[in-house]
């Protein structure tokens, strides 16, 4: 990877390896979300995709995730601006908005566990959606985000 690539190049010019390295490992993009058709608000649940390893906050089958979970959100440099629900801490969002990476980011700190110790990841509260009936999803809403 190129040195400090996130400061040197726009997202669209990153290699696939650099793009993947930009992920901070928080797992927030893997939480289930539902958009209200009338208000446009997005409800975020503490339920994670069935493929998310809630301890590592990484996908347990990243290579095949789109086949196994068709509704999986695929973040790409071209689409990143459509995902306004990404947390302000997200490295993809930060770089897209012209902001610097957070000091705890693994590319700066060299410590992939720091995102968990700082309480940014979903490790402490996410549970897998596997086995939770859809009728109970409303009980798992942890945030409502207005999307304009």
GIZIJO-V759321 format. One line per field, one symbol per residue. ss: DSSP state (~ for helix, > for strand, _ for the rest). psi: psi as a letter, one per 30 degrees, with the letter a starting at -180 (. if undefined). A space follows every 10 residues. Layout:
ss=???
psi=???
This chain:
ss=____~~~~__ ~~~__~~~~~ ~~_____~~~ >>>>>_____ _>>>>>>>__ _>>____>>_ _~~~~~~~__ _________~ ~~________ ~~~~~~____ _____~~~~_ ___~~~~___ ______>>__ ___~~~~~~~ >>>>>___
psi=kkkhefffkl efgkleeeee ffkfgfgffg kkkkkkeeff kkkklgklkf fkjfefhlkf heegefeeif gkjjkleffe ffiffklffk eeeeeeggll kkffkefefg jffeeeefgf lgeffklkfk fjkeffeefg kflkkkk.
